[in-house]
Amino acid sequence: MNWISVKERLPEEEGKYLVYSDWEGCEIGKWMKNGWKVWKFDFFDEDLAWDEPLYTITHWQPLPEPPEEG
């Protein structure tokens, strides 16, 4: 997978993506119609775990497929 610049385009569908910023590096982001949210690892409640980033997300890409059961 290749990184996509947010200047080039944004995701077409809401959902979880791998995001990159010069400040935080790689992390999990959630694209919503009102912008990006990022995963806060110190929360255990999925509904409370997403927060506004305090930095600029520069690139994104779809999450990889989960591993197949062996």
Buried (B, 14 or more C-beta within 10 A) or exposed (E): EEEBEBEEEBBEEEEBBBBBBEEEEEBBBBBEEEEBBBBEEEEEEEEEBBEEBEEEBBBBBEEEEEEEEE
